[in-house]
Structure formats: structure tokens, C-alpha cells
Amino acid sequence: MKVDDIITLKIEFLSLDGNGVGKHYEGKKFYSVFVAGTIPEETVRCRILAIKKLTGQAELIGILEASKSRKEAEKDEKLPGFDLVHIQYDKQLELKQKMVENVLRGLEVENVVASETKAYRDRTKLRLKKAGKKMNFGYLKNRSHDIVDVETCAFLNEGLNEAIRLLRDFFSKADKDLELSVELKLNHSNNKVICIFEGVSDKDFVEKMREFLDGNELFQNIVFLGEKVNGLNNEFVAEYVNNGTLLQSSFSSFTQVNIEINEKITAFIKQHIQPKKTESLLDLYCGIGNFSIPVGKFFAEVQGIDESESSIEDAKQNAKTNNVKNSNFSADSVENRLKDMKRKFDKIIMDPPRAGCENIVKQINKLGAKTIIYASCNPRTLVRDLKELKNYNVETVQPFDMFPYTRHIEVVVVLSKI
Ligand SMILES: C[S@@+](CC[C@H](N)C(=O)[O-])C[C@H]1O[C@@H](n2cnc3c(N)ncnc32)[C@H](O)[C@@H]1O
């Protein structure tokens, strides 16, 4: 097999990258060939783009036998990051389940908890590049600096789509060249949108933008990040409810993108962690206390650690407003905090970023917790870290479809001390 060869391939499974994978035999050896836009059980024609050892990357050029689960993607679905728009939703759930089973080999995996499939996202980040009359405002293409225009995206909350329409109109009328990024975040308590701009240093533009956005009811706050534009109104909070608990966040704090699934994960954690009023809870990578405030209410003591200072400020405020007593939230890296930690905890929740927590997982073993709940958005690092949690048995593996129509999946694992 060589680059530019056109081959016929039977797709066997979906990789964690969202590509269909098939085997191409040459004598006894075979290449695993990855093709975006395909579905297991399909037979396709594809062109080889790159080869590395026994792995090939190919582009789809024709479908010889289509899956019954193939669907035509709409224009507002065909956007970077949404890799599974050609697959019906039921099938996506089945394939994501298999993806998790393949990675966590030997472990029993519960059925994936499904999500609303449209308008599920309540934050998004877009880029703008305007040079003369040519304007692109949308998402960055995978592994490229090209911007794919977004007029409306099926997976965004309606308020965010309306914000995109208004901003697009404003940018198109601006009389200068512009290059910036903007994050749009929904405040669930009033359905207004917060705009967080990065890369804006032109004060005149900031004033015009402020005038435009202030005059529109849809927008709650505007924030300009960056060293050159200071002294602007950066004060605001976005709010949402998680299992009956009102949580507030400031603009630079992490919040989950899918509020419906976030509620379901929190309910799952509460059910499996079995809180007791005599016990202590440690929440690693706690953010604004998204899990530890709703669940921590039912413990005697709660400690949370996150390296983001704004998140920890928010977590402290959230503990106060929700009357979560005996709570202690620290802005520090988990690595630093756990290095010399001598004390024990009864229960632990951990929700690291995609990289997982390889360098401190051995420390976590020593904290003596009866139950650990590990929430992960990356099955690859999850499986690596689980192997190191040697004092624990895996009790339950529950995937949640936090990100429908993308290749991503959230997996929550319940571990109990051996
Ligand atoms: C996936 S988010 C989870 C936040 C929270 N559990 C939630 O549900 O909203 C990961 C969090 O880890 C924090 N973080 C990343 N690396 C860290 C580190 N080395 N030490 C402490 N916190 C870290 C980030 O600031 C972020 O808030």
C-alpha cells in the first residue's frame, strides 16, 4: 500500500478519533486504515493520504455499501468538531459504547446515557478574521488555521446562535481589518449571553463593540481579555442549577458544556458515593464546586482543589450561598497539594482534564478513601490511570453522552477500596 492508492475497505469499528477503521491486507500482514466519515459495516472506496508503519490515513471517495444508520448531515451540522453528523443518533450511542468497551477491555460498561441532541451546548468559541471585504467568522478546521464560517450551529443553544447572527452583522459592517476570538457563554438564569473577547487591543473598536452589545437585550456582559484593554467592566456571573443547587461562575472559570448531562452525572455521583453526615469528601479538580457543592451538602466536611483561582473564588462563594459548612477550597495544583498530604478522606471525586492525572494517581491510592468516583473526558488516559489505582476495584463504568454528534464521550467510573 502506498500514498494515493485507491482501495476498497470494509469498516469494522469506530476509533476514539471518530474515524471508521478497516483492515487492508497485503499477503499475511495488514494495515489498519482510518477513514473519516465512515460507519462500521460499510464498504467504501478511499484514497490513502499517509502511512506510518502498519497504519494508514485515508479520505473517503465513495460508498459501495452504506450503513442503514447513515444520514444526510444538515448544513448547520457540518461543522468542525462534529465528526459523527453522518450517523443516526441511536447508532452513535451504540458505537460510543463499543469505543469505551474497546479501551476499557475486560470491564463491563453500562449503556451510554443519551442527551438531547439539538441545542445542547451552552458555550462555544469562535474566531474572526476580516481582511477588507473578506470575512470568516466560525470554527477552526481540525489541525489547521482555516476558519469554517458558522452562520448557525444545530448543537448550540438558540441564544448563542442569535448572538452569532448579531456579531456577524456587526463585524461585517466594521470598517477595519480584524482578527480575534470570542467565547459565548449562556447564563441559564436569564437566558442572556456573555461575550468574552480575546485579542482585541483597539480601544475605538472596543467602544463601538460595547455600544452595540450594551444596546441589545440578548447580551448580559462583555469581557475583553488581554493586556492592552484594561479598566473595563469584567464583573459578572453566569448561573445554572445542578440538582436543585444554584451555582455561579465568573468568566474565566470552567463550566460543563451540557447542563442536562451535567445534572445526570451529578445525580449518578450522589447515588454511588453514598454520602454520610459523618464523612469527609475530597474533590480533586473541583472547578467551581460543580459536584462538591450539590453532593458535599450531605457530608460532614468537604475539601476541593483546583489550580484556577477564579474557580476557587467561585467555589467558596457557592459554598457560602448554599450553606455547605466545613468546606475548604484551595487554589493549587493537585500535584502540589497531594505531595505531602498525610490525612485521609472517606470519599473522593476526581474530574481531571483530558491529560488525566498520571503523576499523582499513586498518591491518590494512599488517601484511604472507601470510594472514588473518577469522571473522565478521555478514555485513553482514564484506562492508564485506573491501572495505577491498584488498591481499588472497578464497580461501575457509566458513559454519558455529554457531546452528541462529536467523537467525545464522558465516562464516570465508581471504584471501591479492596
Ligand atoms: C474537566 S474540568 C472539571 C471541573 C469541575 N469538576 C466541573 O465539573 O466543573 C478540570 C478542572 O481541572 C483544573 N485543573 C487542570 N489541571 C489541574 C491541576 N494540575 N491541578 C489542579 N487543577 C487542575 C481546571 O482548572 C478545571 O477546573
The ligand as a Tripos MOL2 file, in Angstrom:
@<TRIPOS>MOLECULE
LIG
   27    29     1     0     0
SMALL
NO_CHARGES

@<TRIPOS>ATOM
      1 C1        -12.7830   18.8800   33.4800 C.3       1 LIG1
      2 S1        -12.6430   20.3150   34.4920 S.3       1 LIG1
      3 C2        -13.6440   19.8220   35.8380 C.3       1 LIG1
      4 C3        -14.1540   20.8980   36.7600 C.3       1 LIG1
      5 C4        -15.3170   20.5310   37.6790 C.3       1 LIG1
      6 N1        -15.1740   19.2260   38.2680 N.3       1 LIG1
      7 C5        -16.6420   20.6490   36.9650 C.2       1 LIG1
      8 O1        -17.3620   19.6390   36.8690 O.co2     1 LIG1
      9 O2        -16.9970   21.7450   36.5050 O.co2     1 LIG1
     10 C6        -10.9880   20.1730   35.0490 C.3       1 LIG1
     11 C7        -10.5550   21.2070   36.0680 C.3       1 LIG1
     12 O3         -9.1960   20.8790   36.4190 O.3       1 LIG1
     13 C8         -8.4940   22.0760   36.6800 C.3       1 LIG1
     14 N2         -7.0680   21.6890   36.5750 N.ar      1 LIG1
     15 C9         -6.3750   21.3570   35.4520 C.ar      1 LIG1
     16 N3         -5.1310   20.9330   35.7770 N.ar      1 LIG1
     17 C10        -5.0360   20.9940   37.1360 C.ar      1 LIG1
     18 C11        -4.0050   20.6720   38.0690 C.ar      1 LIG1
     19 N4         -2.8360   20.2050   37.6490 N.pl3     1 LIG1
     20 N5         -4.2560   20.8380   39.3880 N.ar      1 LIG1
     21 C12        -5.4600   21.3190   39.7950 C.ar      1 LIG1
     22 N6         -6.4720   21.6420   38.9600 N.ar      1 LIG1
     23 C13        -6.2650   21.4780   37.6420 C.ar      1 LIG1
     24 C14        -9.0330   23.0860   35.7080 C.3       1 LIG1
     25 O4         -8.8780   24.3910   36.2150 O.3       1 LIG1
     26 C15       -10.5240   22.6620   35.6250 C.3       1 LIG1
     27 O5        -11.3190   23.4010   36.5190 O.3       1 LIG1
@<TRIPOS>BOND
     1     1     2 1
     2     2     3 1
     3     2    10 1
     4     3     4 1
     5     4     5 1
     6     5     6 1
     7     5     7 1
     8     7     8 2
     9     7     9 1
    10    10    11 1
    11    11    12 1
    12    11    26 1
    13    12    13 1
    14    13    14 1
    15    13    24 1
    16    14    15 ar
    17    14    23 ar
    18    15    16 ar
    19    16    17 ar
    20    17    18 ar
    21    17    23 ar
    22    18    19 1
    23    18    20 ar
    24    20    21 ar
    25    21    22 ar
    26    22    23 ar
    27    24    25 1
    28    24    26 1
    29    26    27 1
@<TRIPOS>SUBSTRUCTURE
     1 LIG1         1 GROUP 0 **** ****
